[in-house]
Amino acid sequence: APFDLPEAESELVAGFQTEYSGFRWSIIMLAEYGMMLLVSILGVILFFGSWNSPFPNIGPFKLAEWTGGLPGELSGDILSAFWLISKTALMIFLQMWIRWTFPRVRIDQLMSLGWKYLTPFALFFLLLCGVWRLLMI
C-alpha cells in the first residue's frame, strides 16, 4: 500500500487473497504490519522528536522536564521509552485509520496526483527552501 493498485481483472476480484490462504496469507499480513511498525519508529525518530517529551518548557513551567525525566535516571529511561512507544502507536493508528477510511485509488488517479499536484508542490518547496537558505546566510 498504496502502490498495490488493482490493474487486472483477477486483482479486482481479491488479488493475493485468492492465491494465498492460511499460513502464507498470515506471513504476508505480518510482514505488512511489521513494515508499518518499522516506518512508524523511523518516522518518530527522524521527524517527531524520538524519545523526547512533546511538551515544551515555557518560562517557569518546566513541562519537558516534568514529563521527560532526567537523563541517566530510571525515571528518564522509562519516560523516554514511553514517549517513543506512544508516538509510534499514534503513527500506526494514523496509518490504519487513513487506510481503512479512504478507498483504493486506480493507477491513473495515482499518476495524476503525483504528476499534476505532488511534483509541482515539491519543486515549489525546493525552490522556497533554496531561497530561504540563501537569505539566511
Secondary structure, DSSP 8 states (H G I E B T S, - for coil): --S----SHHHHHTTHHHH--THHHHHHHHHHHHHHHHHHHHHHHHHS-TTS-SS-EETTEEHHHHHH--TTSHHHHHHHHHHHHHHHHHHHHHHHHHHHHS----HHHHHHIIIIIIHHHHHHHHHHHHHHHHHH-
